[in-house]
Amino acid sequence: MNRLQRALDVLVERVDTPAPIILADVMQDNIDRMQAFAARNGLDVRPHVKTHKCVEIGRRQVKAGAVGITAGNVGEAEVFAGAGFEDIFIAYPIWAAGTKGPRIRRLAETTRLRVGVDNVAAINVLADAMGDEPERLQVVIEVDCGARRSGAPAEAAGDLAAAARKRGLVTAGVFTYPGHGSAGPEARKSAAQDQEATLIAAVRSLSTVGITPEVVSAGSTPTVEFATNSVITEIRPGEYVFNDLNNTRLGACTEDQIALFVAGTVVSDWVPGQVILDVGTKVLGREGSPERGYGGIAGTTALLSKLNEYHGFLPLPEGFRPSVGNVLPVVPNHVCPVVVNFEEYIVTDSTGTSLERWPVDARGFLN
């Protein structure tokens, strides 16, 4: 029997489904493994808390050796700053309008705060928000290494840093996101090579305006294995803490390194060759396709072929015949969208004998 199913069978009478279940021992192994990789390669770890949004997990990452955390928005940063985290990087090109300006200024007064920027207009708005103390805020120039998302061309990094310096902001360095490394197993290394070349070019651009970066920051979980060039000073993996089906398919983790799954109950079996689980889009999000599936049942080849809001459609492969009332471990394609749908985690270990409940502290904080 699959170990996720074994743990779930022990817990089954103590949890209501659907529910996200963490195997804390597997999660801790993932944290320690990433920290050991970074230590071998002379890198700092700054994990992205958007994956878990949980203060307890963030504390465990810092205790293991992380230098600080990465957040995806101001709200996440506020939650973790309020819990005592003192070194936070918002790796996003924030537009500091409305209440965000004063909120960023307050954060910069109590933490070492870094904020991503990729254009002069955003730099000016951030400087305005900081008033007469712009030097309290550090900016990190985002450059694009091929993901075609946010991020300036690498050769523009120096001009952006100069614009920030002119307004009194401190340029801490550069960062990028090799998102195209998730395209397939063969894309991981090539995306990391793109990342490396882009960061080298960005550092060179900073040097033209007399800036030596304190931080040269790389991501992500699928590409981190290849982020070992000496120009890189820190890594920002997020999904590694739990892992998921996508990372398994990419070769970025093994099935034994999956630390989070969703417990789902078979609630209907009227359609021949199919059962329905109480796990739909409000649990798993919408990432997937009919061909790739929308999540899988651990220890089997069964994949959810379709999701409604509260229904998961599970075609049954040969030899797998769960009954109504059976509770199954559903491994999501992408773990991050799952987390925002729940107020708490059920936390156990691979034996399923312990049970704790940890709040998803930054759930709902999206701005």
Residue, then its C-alpha position, 0 to 999 in steps of 0.5 A: m500500500n502507498r505510504l500516503q494511503r497508509a497514513l490516511d487510513v490511520l487518520v481517516e476517522r479523525v478528519d473531514t474531507p476534503a482536507p489538506i494533509i501534511l506529512a511533517d517528517v517528509m516536509q522537514d526532510n525536504i527543508d533540510r535537503m534544500q538547505a544542505f544543497a544550498a550549503r554545498n553550493g555557497l548559496d543562501v535560501r530565501p524560501h517563497v512562502k506563497t506555497h504554504k502561507c503558514v507561519e509555523i512552516g516559515r519558522r521551520q525553514v528559518k530554523a533550518g538556515a534560511v536567511g529570510i523569506t520571499a513573499g508574493n505581495v504586501g499582505e503576505a509580508e505583513v502577516f509574516a512580519g507581524a509574526g516576527f520575521e525580520d528579513i522579507f523580499i517581496a519578489y513582485p513588481i509592486w505598484a505602490a498605489g492606494t494603501k500599499g505605499p503607507r503599508i510598505r513604509r510601515l514594513a520598511e520601518t520594522t523589517r529589512l524589506r526588499v521589493g522587486v521593481d522592473n520599471v522607472a514609474a514603479i521606482n518613483v511611486l515607491a520613492d514617493a511612498m517612502g517620503d523623507e526616508p527612501e533609504r529605508l527601502q531596498v529594491v531588487i531589479e527584476v530581469d527576464c530570463g525567458a519566462r516572458r512574464s515580468g522583468a526588464p531586459a538584463e541590459a536595463a538593470g543598470d539604468l533602473a538601479a541608477a533611477a532608484r539611486k537618484r530617488g534615494l532608494v537602495t538597490a540591493g541587486v537583481f533577481t529573475y524567475p526561470g518559469h519556462g523551466s516548467a515546460g518539461p523535463e528537458a527544459r529545466k537545465s536549459a532554463a537554468q542556463d538562461q537564468e545564469a546568462t541573464l543574471i551575469a548580464a544584469v550584474r554587468s549592467l549594474s557595474t556600469v553605474g558603479i553598483t556591486p549587488e549584494v544579492v543575485s537571486a534565482g528561482s525556482t523549485p524545478t530549476v534550482e538543482f542547476a542554479t549553482n553558478s558563482v554569480i548567484t548568491e541566493i535561491r527562492p524555491g517555494e514548492y520544494v517544501f511540499n512538492d506535487l505531481n508537476n515537479t514529479r513529472l519534471g524530475a524535480c522531486t520523487e514521489d517519496q518527497i511529496a509532503l502534502f496531499v488532499a484527503g478526498t472521499v468517494v461519494s458516488d459510483w453510478v457511472p460505470g468505470q468512474v467514481i466521484l470524489d468530493v474534491g473539485t476546483k474549490v479544492l484543487g484549482r483549475e490547473g491541468s487538462p483532460e489529457r494530463g489530469y487534474g490531480g492523481i491518486a497516490g500509489t495508482t495510475a488514476l487521474l482526475s479527468k474533470l473537475n466541477e466546483y465540488h466534484g472530481f471525476l475519477p476514471l478507474p484504471e484496471g484493478f482499482r475499484p474504490s467504493v463509496g465511502n473510501v477516502l483517497p489521497v489526492v496529489p495535486n498537479h500544483v500545490c500552491p493553488v490548493v493552499v489558498n482554499f483552506e483555513e488550516y492544515i491537518v498535520t501528521d507524519s508518515t505513520g499517521t499517528s500524530l495529529e495537529r492543526w496549523p493555520v494557513d495564516a496568510r490565506g486570503f491576503l492577495n494585495 
